[in-house]
Amino acid sequence: MARLIKDKDYEQVGFRSYRLLQNQSYQTSIFDQDIRTKFGHLNPDGMLTLFAGFWWDGATGAIDTPSIMRASLFHDWVCTNVLNSILPLSYRRKGDDMFYLICIEDDMPRIRAEYAHTAVVAYGKLVVEIIESKN
């Protein structure tokens, strides 16, 4: 059954820019991390709660539709915290896989979910190369 994020839970604040209006939670497969940021908490049991006020850019490389918004929300938080070295770089792929699973949970057709997942993995590899080249 789809667990789509509802229109009342976020607002579009610009072109490909969204702000969360209601807290959202998701059970991730990222365990043994206790990350506390201004806009989210990742508990050691894997529960990730994002807080109202978090901004994200929707689905990079894909069309922002209801079946991708929740996936892009949680994926962007993970990626932001990997980029800021709050989460280890190795967790980027866990975020990519979480993105795919949420797309499927939200009734996205499997072929589109696979395409979107391929896009986030490819983009993530590019970002990792940039990060590693700076070190």
Secondary structure, 3 states (H helix, E strand, C coil): CCCCCCHHHEEEEECCEEEECCCEEEECCCCCCCEEECCEEECCCCEEEECCCCEECCCCCCCCCHHHHHHHHHHHHHHHHHHCCCCCHHHHHHHHHHHHHHHHHCCCCHHHHHHHHHHHHHHHHHHHHHHHHHC
